[in-house]
Amino acid sequence: MSTIELKQHIHQTIESLPDSALLEVEQLLKMLKIKHTATNPPVNQRQFGFMKGNVIHMADDFDAPLDDFTEYM
């Protein structure tokens, strides 16, 4: 059964359900969507090194401790 045929079959099955069952179908679909998105994160995630070369200037003492925090160290 192709994807199109499967979608048509599911649509026909949903159309034949009584109105009282449609709320259950909606809840089931929401649950499946949540489950699917939790196990399959979006493809467009952060990529390591994406901004490489975009930092033009960084101070020489960038990693030096800040004077504001000397009393906590």
HELIX and SHEET records of a PDB file:
HELIX    1   1 THR A    3  SER A   16  1                                  14    
HELIX    2   2 ASP A   19  THR A   39  1                                  21    
HELIX    3   3 ASP A   67  TYR A   72  5                                   6    
END                                                                             
